[in-house]
Amino acid sequence: MTDSADIPSPSGEGRLGAAERGWGRSDWLDWPFFAPEHRDLANRVHSWCGDQPMTHPVDLDPHCRSLVANLGAAGLLDHAVAQYGQPPSVRALAVTRAALAYHDGLADFAFAMQGLGSGAISLAGSPNQQSEWLPQVARGTAVAAFALTEPDTGSDAANIAMRAERDGDGWRLSGEKSYISNGTIADVLTVFARTGEDGSRGLSAFIVRGDDPGLTVAERIDVIAPHPLARLAFANVRAEPLGESGDGFRIAMKTLNLFRVTVGAAALGFARRALDEALAFARTRKLGSGTLADNAVTQDRLGDMGTRIDASALLIARAAWLQDTQAGDHRRAAAMAKLDATEAASRVIDMAVQMHGGLGVTVGATVEKLYREIRALRIYEGASEVQRQIIARSLLKEIS
């Protein structure tokens, strides 16, 4: 994906194209967890990215809408948005996110949020709700959002405070949601609110239309990697029940579990791009009578980066394969994949920045942008601390 903000490589030849980057392509898709169609999908995504202009304007809203529309027109959102009652292929999601993230974090964001924002509708929606929204989201003509987090409630989702009150035959929502991705541009939102007692059993899920007059953007939230995030205010907003009353927490967790592995896949894409940038820099940066690549310390770092990337890719591939092909509870595998990939990518990207020296912290450098992109992935859709708890509790349960 062409990005006018990128600075030239030290060799003066500019960025290498995706086809010239062995690590950024589809080598992991040769593993037995994947089928030929997954490699074809990765190549298709790389090709699509190469054709997309990317300027990252100050006003992100129209740009993100354009990304969603282009992804839909290319048919790529079909891999993010579930068919009626059927979850999407986690391997297809992972392959697509890894390829998109390799080129541009915002394109990955646009793709992933269409899936996450509509996931609860596909898993728990009525036939009418699914037929109204899923085709629009898949075509990219409706932007979706997932509204769970509140100003005082992040990882502790069971204790959200937003209330839903009956209004005749319908429901009304009042309260606030915060750090909502696509909050400034959403046409349809899946919102979770309290309809009963305290705790997870008192939560229900709802569909809210983005143009309801009671729904306003209370604050745009600027983060280190610019995305359209917002704090949203709900003032007696009309809401359509999604699934059974009191089933909201289960719906939210099922949706998040479906996409958790793919967060790791996005981290993998970032890490692979960082390694490619480091390899290109090391081969061309003069050091004494040779290049940086001849230095033993550099080789030590590159070896560590490559090993961490392959280890993460294996965990992602295993977790995605399990979710696609094997019955049972695979939350531990998903948590391991998300935890390891995001933490490892953070380390890989940090080493790439360090290797670049002053260029690594120059605004507009690819590794500088990756450094900002990766940080949020260790927090959203379950922070690293939460993933460790999921893993530990699963292990303890086995011996209880």
C-alpha positions as a printed Julia matrix, in Angstrom:
400×3 Matrix{Float64}:
   0.0     0.0    0.0
   1.63    3.19  -1.12
   2.14    5.64   1.73
   3.36    9.13   0.92
   4.51    9.61   4.51
   7.22    6.94   4.26
  10.78    8.2    4.17
  13.21    6.66   1.69
  15.28    3.66   2.71
  18.93    4.31   3.56
  19.99    2.86   0.21
  18.16    5.65  -1.58
  16.1     3.15  -3.55
  12.89    3.77  -1.65
  10.71    1.08  -0.1
  10.84   -2.48  -1.29
   7.6    -3.76  -2.77
   5.71   -6.56  -1.03
   6.69   -9.04  -3.75
  10.38   -8.42  -2.94
   9.95   -9.15   0.77
  10.14  -12.86   1.51
   9.09  -12.5    5.13
   6.12  -10.31   4.3
   4.54  -12.76   1.91
   2.99  -16.14   2.56
   5.73  -18.48   3.78
   3.8   -19.44   6.92
   0.88  -20.55   4.76
   2.94  -23.53   3.57
   2.42  -25.07   7.01
  -0.16  -27.88   7.3
  -2.62  -25.7    9.22
  -3.56  -23.96   5.99
  -5.01  -24.84   2.59
  -4.15  -23.5   -0.88
  -7.06  -21.06  -0.75
  -5.45  -19.3    2.2
  -2.28  -18.63   0.22
  -4.41  -17.39  -2.67
  -6.25  -15.07  -0.28
  -2.98  -13.66   1.1
  -1.69  -12.96  -2.4
  -4.98  -11.3   -3.28
  -4.76   -9.02  -0.24
  -1.15   -8.08  -0.98
  -2.16   -7.25  -4.55
  -5.1    -5.15  -3.37
  -2.87   -3.22  -0.98
  -0.42   -2.45  -3.76
  -3.19   -0.75  -5.72
  -4.49    1.45  -2.89
  -3.34    5.04  -2.41
  -2.69    5.88   1.23
  -2.22    9.44   2.39
  -3.48    9.24   5.99
  -5.07   12.69   5.95
  -5.69   14.63   9.15
  -9.44   14.02   8.79
  -9.58   10.26   9.19
 -13.35    9.81   8.98
 -13.85   10.04   5.2
 -10.62    8.16   4.63
 -11.74    5.25   6.84
 -15.11    5.18   5.12
 -13.28    4.98   1.8
 -11.13    2.1    3.05
 -14.23    0.2    4.18
 -15.93    0.82   0.85
 -12.88   -0.31  -1.12
 -12.49   -3.45   0.99
 -16.15   -4.23   0.4
 -15.94   -3.59  -3.34
 -12.98   -5.97  -3.57
 -14.93   -8.7   -1.77
 -12.42   -8.83   1.08
 -14.99   -8.02   3.76
 -16.69  -11.31   2.94
 -13.91  -12.86   5.02
 -14.62  -10.63   8.02
 -18.41  -10.62   8.11
 -20.01  -13.92   9.05
 -22.71  -15.5    6.98
 -26.08  -15.85   8.65
 -25.59  -17.84  11.84
 -22.17  -19.09  10.74
 -18.92  -17.61  12.06
 -16.27  -16.6    9.54
 -13.2   -18.71   8.96
 -10.67  -17.7   11.62
  -7.83  -18.75   9.32
  -9.14  -16.49   6.55
  -9.48  -13.66   9.05
  -5.94  -14.21  10.32
  -4.43  -14.43   6.85
  -6.18  -11.25   5.74
  -5.27   -9.28   8.85
  -1.62  -10.33   8.72
  -1.37   -9.21   5.09
  -3.22   -5.93   5.62
  -1.23   -5.05   8.75
   2.02   -5.69   6.89
   1.1    -2.82   4.56
  -0.98   -0.48   6.7
  -2.42   -0.55  10.2
  -5.42    1.57   9.3
  -6.48   -0.79   6.51
  -6.27   -3.68   8.98
  -8.32   -1.66  11.46
 -11.02   -0.94   8.88
 -11.25   -4.62   7.95
 -11.27   -5.98  11.49
 -13.88   -3.59  12.84
 -16.38   -4.58  10.18
 -16.11   -8.12  11.5
 -16.07   -7.29  15.2
 -18.84   -4.72  14.88
 -21.17   -7.14  13.09
 -20.02  -10.33  14.82
 -22.72  -10.3   17.48
 -25.41   -9.8   14.83
 -24.19  -12.83  12.91
 -23.97  -14.97  16.05
 -27.15  -13.91  17.85
 -29.26  -11.77  15.51
 -32.69  -12.66  14.21
 -33.05  -13.48  10.5
 -34.44  -10.0    9.92
 -31.56   -8.32  11.75
 -29.02  -10.39   9.85
 -30.59   -9.77   6.46
 -30.8    -6.03   7.12
 -27.25   -5.44   8.32
 -24.83   -8.19   7.31
 -25.01   -7.6    3.53
 -24.48   -3.85   4.02
 -21.5    -4.39   6.3
 -19.99   -6.94   3.91
 -20.39   -4.59   0.95
 -18.79   -1.77   2.89
 -21.86    0.44   2.59
 -22.48    0.4    6.36
 -19.73    0.94   8.94
 -20.03   -1.22  12.06
 -18.92   -0.69  15.67
 -18.71   -2.77  18.86
 -19.62   -0.74  21.96
 -18.69   -2.51  25.18
 -16.08   -0.37  27.0
 -17.16    2.47  29.28
 -15.22    5.33  30.91
 -14.99    3.42  34.2
 -15.07   -0.15  32.88
 -12.47   -1.67  30.58
 -11.42   -5.28  31.02
 -14.04   -5.75  33.76
 -16.87   -5.94  31.24
 -19.24   -7.73  33.62
 -19.63   -4.49  35.58
 -20.65   -2.07  32.85
 -23.08    0.58  34.06
 -25.09    1.69  31.0
 -28.77    1.05  31.6
 -31.41   -0.17  29.18
 -35.0     0.67  30.09
 -38.2    -0.6   28.54
 -40.21    1.9   26.53
 -43.47    0.31  25.49
 -42.54   -2.54  23.19
 -38.97   -1.27  22.78
 -35.9    -0.28  24.75
 -34.01    2.96  25.41
 -30.34    3.32  26.34
 -28.78    6.03  28.48
 -25.15    6.35  29.52
 -21.7     6.48  27.93
 -19.35    4.22  26.03
 -15.68    5.04  25.57
 -12.77    4.09  23.3
 -15.25    2.91  20.7
 -13.56    2.12  17.4
 -15.46    3.62  14.46
 -17.4     5.63  17.03
 -17.29    8.75  14.87
 -18.5     7.07  11.67
 -20.6     4.03  12.63
 -23.87    3.34  10.87
 -24.73    0.4   13.13
 -23.49   -0.37  16.62
 -23.69   -3.45  18.79
 -24.16   -2.03  22.29
 -24.11   -3.83  25.63
 -26.16   -2.5   28.52
 -27.55   -3.55  31.87
 -31.1    -4.87  31.97
 -30.94   -6.79  35.25
 -28.96   -7.37  38.4
 -25.29   -6.59  38.9
 -22.74   -8.84  37.24
 -22.54  -10.6   33.93
 -26.03  -12.11  34.06
 -27.63   -8.69  34.05
 -26.28   -7.64  30.64
 -28.06   -7.68  27.31
 -27.05   -6.85  23.74
 -28.71   -4.31  21.46
 -28.49   -2.92  17.94
 -28.37    0.87  17.68
 -28.51    2.91  14.49
 -25.73    5.44  14.17
 -28.09    8.22  13.05
 -30.33    8.12  16.12
 -30.6    11.74  17.36
 -29.95   10.67  20.96
 -26.53    9.28  20.07
 -23.74   11.86  20.01
 -19.97   11.92  19.88
 -19.08   13.37  23.27
 -15.36   13.38  22.52
 -13.02   12.28  19.79
 -10.17   10.29  21.33
  -6.75   10.76  19.8
  -4.38    7.84  20.26
  -0.74    7.27  19.29
  -1.74    5.44  16.1
  -4.59    7.57  14.69
  -7.88    5.68  14.47
 -11.48    6.97  14.58
 -12.08    6.4   18.31
 -14.69    8.21  20.37
 -16.5     8.55  23.65
 -20.2     8.23  22.85
 -23.13    9.66  24.81
 -26.49    7.89  24.74
 -29.49    9.98  25.73
 -32.66    7.89  25.61
 -31.47    6.18  22.42
 -33.76    3.67  20.77
 -32.33    0.15  20.83
 -33.33   -3.13  19.25
 -32.74   -6.26  21.38
 -30.1    -8.62  20.03
 -30.41  -12.19  21.25
 -32.04  -13.12  24.55
 -32.33  -10.76  27.5
 -29.51  -11.38  29.97
 -27.35  -13.05  27.33
 -25.27   -9.98  26.52
 -22.09  -10.98  28.34
 -22.0   -14.37  26.64
 -22.58  -12.76  23.24
 -19.82  -10.2   23.84
 -17.3   -12.83  24.98
 -18.17  -15.18  22.12
 -17.63  -12.34  19.64
 -14.32  -11.31  21.21
 -13.1   -14.91  21.37
 -13.8   -15.32  17.66
 -11.58  -12.36  16.75
  -8.91  -12.67  19.46
  -6.58  -14.85  17.39
  -6.75  -12.34  14.56
  -5.38   -9.58  16.78
  -2.29  -11.75  17.06
  -2.29  -12.1   13.27
  -2.28   -8.32  12.87
   0.67   -8.15  15.28
   2.39  -10.79  13.16
   1.95   -8.6   10.08
   3.47   -5.63  11.88
   6.38   -7.74  13.12
   7.13   -9.18   9.69
   7.19   -5.7    8.21
   9.55   -4.55  10.95
  11.9    -7.45  10.22
  11.86   -6.66   6.5
  12.7    -3.04   7.23
  15.5    -4.13   9.55
  16.91   -6.54   6.96
  16.85   -3.91   4.22
  18.49   -1.36   6.49
  21.17   -3.78   7.76
  22.14   -4.8    4.23
  22.6    -1.22   3.02
  23.82    0.7    6.07
  27.57    1.18   5.87
  29.56    0.2    8.94
  33.33    0.32   8.73
  34.47   -1.61   5.65
  31.22   -3.55   5.45
  27.57   -3.12   6.34
  25.51   -3.33   9.51
  24.48   -6.84   8.48
  28.08   -8.02   8.94
  28.04   -7.04  12.61
  27.61   -9.89  15.12
  25.29   -7.86  17.35
  23.04   -7.12  14.38
  22.95  -10.79  13.42
  22.05  -11.7   17.0
  19.09   -9.31  16.89
  17.92  -10.47  13.47
  18.09  -14.08  14.61
  16.02  -13.26  17.68
  13.47  -11.34  15.6
  13.03  -14.15  13.09
  12.63  -16.78  15.8
  10.07  -14.76  17.74
   8.06  -14.19  14.56
   7.94  -17.86  13.6
   7.02  -18.9   17.15
   4.12  -16.45  17.16
   3.02  -17.56  13.7
   2.87  -21.17  14.89
   0.67  -20.28  17.85
  -1.62  -18.23  15.62
  -1.87  -20.97  13.0
  -2.63  -23.61  15.64
  -5.31  -21.51  17.36
  -6.99  -20.52  14.07
  -6.95  -24.13  12.84
  -8.47  -25.36  16.1
 -11.26  -22.8   15.97
 -12.05  -23.64  12.36
 -11.85  -27.44  12.46
 -12.11  -28.79  16.0
 -15.06  -28.76  18.37
 -14.54  -27.71  21.96
 -13.24  -24.81  24.02
 -10.14  -23.27  22.44
  -9.93  -20.11  24.51
  -6.54  -21.05  25.93
  -5.01  -21.51  22.49
  -6.51  -18.19  21.36
  -5.22  -16.41  24.46
  -1.72  -17.85  23.98
  -1.69  -16.76  20.35
  -2.86  -13.22  21.1
  -0.56  -12.82  24.09
   2.59  -14.14  22.48
   2.13  -12.46  19.1
   1.43   -8.99  20.49
   4.2    -9.12  23.08
   6.71  -10.58  20.6
   5.81   -8.04  17.93
   6.38   -5.24  20.4
   9.85   -6.58  21.07
  10.64   -7.17  17.38
   9.54   -3.67  16.41
  11.5    -2.15  19.28
  14.64   -3.93  18.05
  13.99   -2.67  14.52
  13.69    0.9   15.8
  16.89    0.51  17.81
  18.73   -0.86  14.79
  17.69    2.17  12.71
  19.1     4.59  15.27
  17.97    8.17  14.69
  16.07    7.16  11.57
  13.99    4.8   13.7
  12.45    7.6   15.71
  11.99    9.97  12.76
   8.33   10.78  12.16
   7.22    9.1    8.95
   9.71    6.23   9.09
   8.01    2.87   8.67
   9.43    1.44  11.89
   8.34    4.55  13.8
   4.77    4.05  12.61
   4.91    0.35  13.47
   6.11    1.28  16.96
   2.97    3.34  17.46
   0.64    0.81  15.82
   1.68   -2.19  17.9
   1.22   -0.69  21.33
  -2.58   -0.79  21.38
  -2.72   -4.45  20.38
  -1.41   -5.46  23.81
  -4.49   -3.79  25.33
  -7.6    -4.1   23.2
  -9.75   -7.23  22.84
  -8.28   -8.45  26.1
  -5.12   -6.98  27.61
  -2.06   -9.17  28.01
  -2.77   -9.48  31.73
  -6.25  -10.85  30.95
  -4.82  -13.37  28.48
  -2.42  -14.64  31.14
  -5.34  -15.12  33.52
  -7.29  -17.06  30.9
  -4.3   -19.32  30.3
  -3.59  -19.83  34.01
  -7.2   -20.61  34.91
  -7.4   -23.13  32.08
  -4.23  -24.85  33.31
  -5.44  -24.89  36.9
  -8.8   -26.3   35.84
  -7.06  -29.28  34.26
  -5.65  -30.4   37.59
  -8.64  -29.56  39.81
